[in-house]
Amino acid sequence: MATCDGDTTTTVTDELVLNYHLMHPGGDSQPGDPNLAYHLDGTYHLHYILRHPWYGDSAPVRPGEAEVSFSFIHVTSPDMLHWTWRTTKLQPSFTGHGMFSGTGFITKEGKPAAIYCGLSEPRHAFIAVADDNDLSSWQKPYPVLPDGVPAGKDVRLLGDPDLFQVGDTYYTYSAGDDLELCKSTDLVNWTYVGPLMQRELPDVAQGEDTSCANLFPLGDKWMLLCISHQLGCRYYLGDWDAAAEQFVPETHGRMNWRRASQSLAEPAYRDFFAPESVLTPDGRRVMWAWLATADPATDLKSVQSLPRELRLGDDGSLRIEPLSELESLRYDALTLHDVTFTSPDSRSDRPGHVTEKIADLDGDSFEIRITVDRAEANRNRFGVQLFADDGGEGLLILLRPESGTLCVGETEAPFAVADLPAGEDLELRIFVDKYLVEVFANGRQAALSVLMGYRDGGNQLRGYIFDRSDKAAPTTFRTVEIWKLKPTNQGFFEARESRIWQPDTQSR
């Protein structure tokens, strides 16, 4: 077992430091769930969980574990890209208990506040209200204790409580109690309501929990963003039934995808895991997720995904786009038009694919945008290779019409060109941050992969096509746009040295 952070001898080596992804500046730092996101007075605030040593006399220790506890590390940013670490305030030396996931919200009085799972004895959900918009001081947390709970039902909101507001009423629920809903008008006096969900959907497996949840309006629908612990990040879209005080799910989707090397028998698919979201001043819903198991070398480093913008398309389905502010990092642009690849000769003895160099990638931080006409993309098995050379495959990003999937390395996610509306061309946006690669396809799908040995291969971007038919023809990428991306990690290096975020390890 790796040591938990708080051991000041551990660190993140420079080779693991990402350029524009948010990651913890200390050593091993699981669990890393993002939490408590706000936009306050022009500043974005985000917290994430840190496991650390504990030698205090209070009772913050997670049951079954000795001398560890959990705090909320606090970071701020003007743009959700450039992060600064702040002094940790929400920690067991202040709260009297360790802290697991919850939700940040704004009270009716305009105060930032948080609801979270307190690792207390007895264990409860707790609410804490901030004294200021800098989140530099908080009032002592207090437990949520609902009235009117049916006999024999445990509604202590133990598992990752969420809180949302409808009119003048606050509602809260959590994964630990079968999504039982409670309500309040003052955040102090709570009343049991009943089940949050009106029904479950058929593509949710029995045994999936609804943890790290966040319920919010999205367009003319409501979205329940959450995880199941074994299958990763997922979501529901539906309606809020005000009369029944219930969420009515209509569709369910997933954001995390199994890698080929991960077990089918014992699922633990957590590459894109615990999510959190925030509403921007201009009305965008932006989310992050903890990349919990993307690669063994980063499993304990608390790397967060790129911020993703969520919205509903005209057809009511979810759209997932990279954060608009990422475009501010672009420089040294290269644009190529009508990049054509000669199809393999189906009459030869060669394998049925060819790869051809598109460009050299001089550096380790890029955005690549590839546009392919619909007619070219339809039924073609093609893609690009990163970190490649004439003899090395590197990391393959592949469209597979035979399975209707987008492959990013080992990760395979549902996406088919044939399912795009008529007249919509294919657009891939690829973000390269050293060994971490995130791909967005037409704003309809996103997937990621890790290649820790990226420096061992080449530095080429290469096109890949496969066609063994008698009618094999050249394939053309209409445009290939490549930008280098400026690093945003100055705050990381400062915090790695100052350790301003370091929680207390005993009671004050």
N, C-alpha and C positions, 0 to 999 in steps of 0.2 A: 504494500500500500504506500503510495507516495505521501510525503508529508504535506500537511495542510499549511496554507500560507499563515504567516505569523512567525515562522522560522525564517529569520532575516538572512540566512545563508542561501536561500533559494532565490532564483531569479529567472527571467525569461531571456535566453541568449539572443544576441542580435540576429542570428540566422532565423529565429522564429518570430521576430518582431514584424508584424504586418504593417503595410504603409498607410492604408486608409480604412481598415476595419478596426472597430473598437475591441480591445482586448485588455485583460487585467495586467497591470505593470509589475506585479509581484511574481511569486513562484506558483506552485501548484495551487489551484484556486477554485476547484469545484465546490458547489454545484454551478454557480454562474447564471442562474435564471435572471433575466432582466425584469425589473419591477418599478413601480411608482414613477410613471412618466408624466411630466407636466410641461406646459409652456407658460411661463410667468414673466411678465415685464420684459419681453423680448429675448428671454433665455430659455433654452430647453434643459430640463432636468431629467436624469435617468438614474436609477439605482440598479444594482445587481447583487446577488447573494454571494457572500464570501464565508467559507468555512475556515475557522481559525482556532488556535489553542484557547483554553479557558481554565483559569485557576481560581475563580471567584467562589464566594460562599452562597450566592443566590442559586436559583435552579434553572439555568438556561440550557442545560445539557440535553441533547436529543436522547430520548430513551434508547438504551442499549449501547450508547457510545460514551466513552470516558474522556473527560478533559478536552472536549471540543464544543464550540458553539458557532452561531451564525449571525452575521451582521449584514446590513444593507450599505454597500459602498455607493458613494454619491459622486456623479460626474455631471458637468454642465457644458453647454455648447451653444454658440449662436446659430448653428446651421445643421446640427445633427451629424457633423463630420469631424470638426475640430473640437476635441474634448479636453476638459481640464478637471483634474481630480480635486475633490474638496475634503475637508476634515469630516470623518465619519461621525454622524450624530446618532443614527438609529442602530444601536448596538446594545448587547446585554448589560453592559455596565450602566446604561441609562434606563433601559426598559425593564430590566430584571429577568429577562428571558431571551433565548435565541429567537430568530425570526426566519420564517419561511414565507413563501410567495403570497402576494396579495395584489392590491390595486390602489393606485393613486387617484384621487378625485378632488373636486372643488365643492365645498359646502355651499349651501344656499346663502350664507353670509359672505361668500367669496374667499374663504380660507382654504389653502391647500391642506389636504388630509390624506390619511392612508388607512386601509384596512388590510390586515395580514394575519397569518397563522402564527400565534405565539407558542413557542416551545416551553410552556409554563407548566406548573403543577397546581391545580388541574389545568389541562390544556384547553385553550379557547382561541377564538378569533378576537383580535384587539383592534381598536381604533385609536389613532394618534392624530392630533391636529397641530399644524405648524404655527409658530408665532409670527412668521414673516414670509415673504415671497422668495427670500434667499434660501429658505429651508435651513437656516443656521441655528434655529432653536425650535424645539418641539415641546408641547405639553405632554405630561405623563400619559401613556396609553391606558385605556380601560377596556375591560372585556365586553363582548356583545353577548347578552343573556336574554334570549327571546322568551316571551310569555305565550301561553296558550298552546304549548307543544303537546301533541297527543301522548298519552301514557305509553312508555316503552320506546319512544323515538328519541334518538340522540341528535339534537340540533345545536351543537356547540360550534358549528362552522369550522371544523378542524382542518379541512383540506383546501388550501389556496383560496380563501374567500375573495369574491368580487363584489363590487358595489356599483349600482347605476341608479339614475334618477328619472322618474317619470312624473312630470308636473311638480307638485310639492312633496312627493313621496320618494323616500329612499328605499331601495330594495337591495338585499344581499343574499347570497347563496354560496355554497362551496362544494368541492368535489367529494369531501369526506362524508357527506350525509345524503347521498343519492339526489343531489341538487334540490334540496328542500329550500323554499323561499321564505324569507322573513322581511318585514317592512317596518318603517319608522318615519316619523315626521321631524324628529329632532336629533337623531343619531344616538340617543341614549335609551329610549323606551322602544323596544322591539317586540313585534307580534308575529307569531307563526302564520304563514299564508297557506302553504301546500307545495306540491311539486312545481318546480320552475318550468319543466318541459311538458308540453301537452302530449307528446308522443316521441318515440324513438324511431329512427329511420332504418330501413332494411340493410343498408350497406355499412352499418356500424356493428362490429363484431361483439357478441356477448363477452363481457369482462372488460371492455374498454372503459376507462374512467374519463372524467371530464375535468382535468386539472389545469392549473395555470390559466384559468378562464378569464375572458374579458368580453362582456356583452355591451354592444353599442349600436346606435343607428348608423346605417350605411346607405346613402341614397334614400329610396323609399322603403327599404327593408331594415331588418335588424340582423346583425352578424354576431354569432357566438364563436369567438376565436379561442382555441384551447389545445390541449394535447390529450392523447392517451399515453400512459407511461411506456407502453411497449411499442407503439406504432408511431409516436411522434406527433408533430403539429398537424392540426386539422381544423375544420370550421363547419358551422351550419349557417345557412341563410334562411330567414323566415320573417314572421310578423310578431308583433307584440299585441296580444289580446288584452286590452285594458279592462274589459268587464271581467274576464276570468283571471286576470293577473297572471298570465302565463305566456311563455315564449312558445310560438308555434313553428317548429322547423319545417321547411319545405324541401331543401336540398342539403346535401352534405358533401364536403370535398376534403382532400388531403393536400398537405404542403410538404410532406416528408416521404421519401421513397427509399425502398430497400436497395442496398448494394448487393451485388452478386455474391460477395464473400460473407454476407451476414446470414445467420442461420434462419431457415424457414421454420424449424421445429421450436426454437426458443427465440421468438422475436424480441429484439431490443433495438429497434430502429430509431435512433435519436440524433441523427446528423443535423436535422432541423427541428429543434425541440422547443423548450419553454418560450412562449411568445409574450410580448407586451406591446401596447400600442399607445399612440398619443394623437390628439387632434391638433393640427397646425392652425395658426390664425387665419389662413386663407381657406380653411375647410377641408384639407386633405387628411385622411386617416393613414398614419405611418406606423409600421410595425417593425420590431426586431425579433430575432429568435436566437437562443443559445445553441451554438454548434457543438453539441455535447460529445458526439462520438465520431466526428468527421475523420479523424485519424488518431492512432494511439499517441503520436508525438504531441498532439494538441488537446487531447481529451481533458486534461486538467488545467488548461490555460484560460478558460472562460473567454473564448472568442465569440463575438456577436456577429450575426449576419449583417449584410448590407441593409440599411433601412429600405423597406419596401412600401410603396404607396398602394393602397387598396381602394378600389372603387367598383361600382357596378357598371357593366356594359349596357348597351341599348337592349340586349336580349335578357338582361337580369342576371347574367352570370358574373362571376368575380373576375376582375382584372387586377393583375399584379405587375407593377412597374417599378424599376429602380428609382430611388429618390432623385427628384429633379435637380437638387443641389449638386449632385455628382458631376453635372456638366460644368460646374465652375472649376473643377480640377483639371480640365482638359488643356493640353498644350501640344505643340509640335505635331499638328495634324497631317495625316497622309490619306488621300482619297484616290482609290483606284476604280476605274469604270470598266464594265464588260470584261471581267476576268474569266477567261474561258479555259476549261479543262478538257483535254482530248479523252474520249471514252476508251476503255480497254478494248482491244481487238478480240472479239468473242471467238475468233477462229484460231487464236494462238494458244500456246500451252501456259501462258502466264496466269497467275491468279486474277480473278475477276474484279480487280480494283486498280486504280492508279492514284498516286499522290503527286502533286506538283506544288512547288514553292510559290507562295503568294508574296511574302515579305519577310525580312529579318525583323525580329522584335528585340531592339537594343534597349534593355532595361528590364524591370520586373513589375511594372505597374501600368496596365493598359485598359482602355475600353475599346472593344472592336464591335463594329456594327456591320452586319452583312444583310443585304437585301437581295432576294432572288424572286424573279417573276413567278407568278403562280404556275404558269404553264411549264416552266423549267423545273419547279419543285415537285409537281404532282407525280407521285409514284416513284420518284427517284430516291435511291438510297445514297445519301451523300452527307458531307459535313466538312469539318476542318480539324486539323491537328495542331495542338499547342506544344511548345517545348520539343519540337521535332527537328530532324535533319534527314538527310538522304537515306539513312539506314535505320533510324529510330522512330517509333510510332509516337512517342510522347503521350499526350493526353488527347484522346479522340472525343470530339463532340459530333454526334451522328444522329441524323433523322432516319428512322427505320419504318418505312411504310408497311412492311409485312407484319409488324407488331403494333403499329400506331403509337410509337414511343419516341421520346427524345432521350438520347444517352449522353451523359456527361461523365467520362471515365466509367467507373463501375455503376454509377447511379442511372436508373432508367425510370423516366416519368412519362405518364400518358400525354401524348401530343401528336396529332396527325394533321398534316397539311390538308388532307381531304376533308377534314372537319371545319376548316376555315370557311367563312362566308364567301360566296362567289365574288370574285374580283379582288379579294384581299391577298396581297403578296406576302411572302414569308419574310419576317424580320427577326434576326437573332442579335441580341445585345449580350456581349461576353465581357465580363469584368475579371481581369487577372490581377491578383494581389499576391505576388510571389507564388507560393504553393497552393493558394486557395483560389478557386475559379467558380464564379456564379454566372449562370446563363438564364436569360429571359427570352421567351419565344412569343412574339406577337402580343405581349402583355397578357397572355392567357395561361402561361405555364412558366415555372421557374424551377431550376435544379442546380445543385452544386456538387463539387467534388474537390478532392485534395490530392496533390501529387508532391509528396515531400521531397522526392528526388528530382525535382524539376531542373536543378542545375546540372544534373548528370547527363541530360540529353542535349538537344540542339536549341537554337534560339529562333527557329523558323516558325512562321505560320504557314501551314500547308493546306491545300484543298484536297479532299478525298472524294472519289466517286466510285460507284460500283454499278456495272451494267454488263451483263453477259448475253443480252438479247441480240438477235439478228438485226434489230433496228437501232443498235447502239449509236448514240449521237453525242456531240460535245455538250457539256453543261456549262452554263454561263452564270456567274454571280453578277447581277446588275451593278452593284456597288459594294466595295469593301472600304470602310472608313476605320482608321486606326488613330487613336489619340493616346499619348502618354498621359498619365495622371499624377498630379502633384501629391506628395505625401501629406497626411494630416496628423501625424503621430508625434508632434513636438511635445504635446502634453503627456503622452505616454512616457517619453524619456525623462521628462522632469519629474513625473510621479515615481518612476522607477528609482530615481536617486533620492528624492525627498521622503518617500513613503508617507506622505501626508495622510493617506487613506488608512493607515495602519490602525486597526481597532484596538481598544483596550483588551488586555488579557485577564483582567481581574476586576472586581468591584471597586468603584471609586470610594 
